[in-house]
Amino acid sequence: QVRLVETGGGMVQAGGSLRLSCAASENIFMFNSMGWYRQAPGNERELVASINVGGNTIYADSVKDRFAISRDGAKNTVYLQMHRLKPEDTAVYYCNAKVLMRNYWGQGTQVTVSS
C-alpha cells in the first residue's frame, strides 16, 4: 500500500514562505505524476501543482510565479515551495500520486496565512 506523508504546514503571515514535503513509501518514479492539491472550507479540492515522471510541471494560475514543485528521488520526496503567500492560500494541502488508474492521497497538512 502506497503511503504519502505530508509535513511542513503551519501558520504564516501574508507575504511569507513555507515549504511542504511529501514523503512517499515507494520510489516516486513509479508514479505517472505527483502533485499537490488544496481544499479550503466550502470549496472543492483543486490542483495546485504537479510534476510528471518526465519532470514536466503544471501550476494553477493562482500560484504561478509564487510556488514551485520539485522532487528528490534519493529521498522519495516531493516538495512544494511557497512564496509570497496570501490569505486566500489558506487550505489543507494534500499530496497526490497517480499511477495507471489509481490515485493515492496523503492525510493533508494545514496551511494558514494571516493578513
Buried (B, 14 or more C-beta within 10 A) or exposed (E): EBEBBBBBBEEBEEEBEBBBBBBBEBEBEEBBBBBBBBBBEEEEBEBBBBBBBEEEEBBBEEBEEBBBBBBEEEEBBBBBBBBEBBEEBBBBBBBBBBBEEEEBBBEBBEBBBEE
